[in-house]
Structures are given as structure tokens and as C-alpha cells.
């Protein structure tokens, strides 16, 4: 770990990202809805060619 960053207080953005991750985990546990890493990677690749490409649908 970078010791220069270790002693700095967490930024608000970091706190928001942690909260978002926790809420996402809770949503997944409640619904089972998700997308696979491969689906996400394919979507990101498609975004390079078509910025309007819709995000993949979640599934169980």
C-alpha cells in the first residue's frame, strides 16, 4: 500500500464508492440480479464503437 496515501483521510468520493458497493451487494443478495464480468467487458468494448450502446440487462 502506498504509505503516502495511508495517512490521508478518506475522500468523500471514496466513502461514496464504498457505500455504493455495499448497496449493490445488498441488492444482489435480495434479488440475485447480476451481469457477468464477460458481459460487462463486451459492453465496454462495444461502447468504444457506439457510445449509445445500452447496458446489458441483469439476470439471475
C-alpha positions, 0 to 999 in steps of 0.5 A: 500500500502506498504509505503516502496515501495511508495517512490521508483521510478518506475522500468523500468520493471514496466513502461514496464508492464504498457505500455504493458497493455495499448497496449493490451487494445488498441488492444482489443478495435480495434479488440475485440480479447480476451481469457477468464480468464477460458481459460487462467487458463486451459492453465496454468494448462495444461502447468504444464503437457506439457510445449509445450502446445500452447496458446489458440487462441483469439476470439471475 
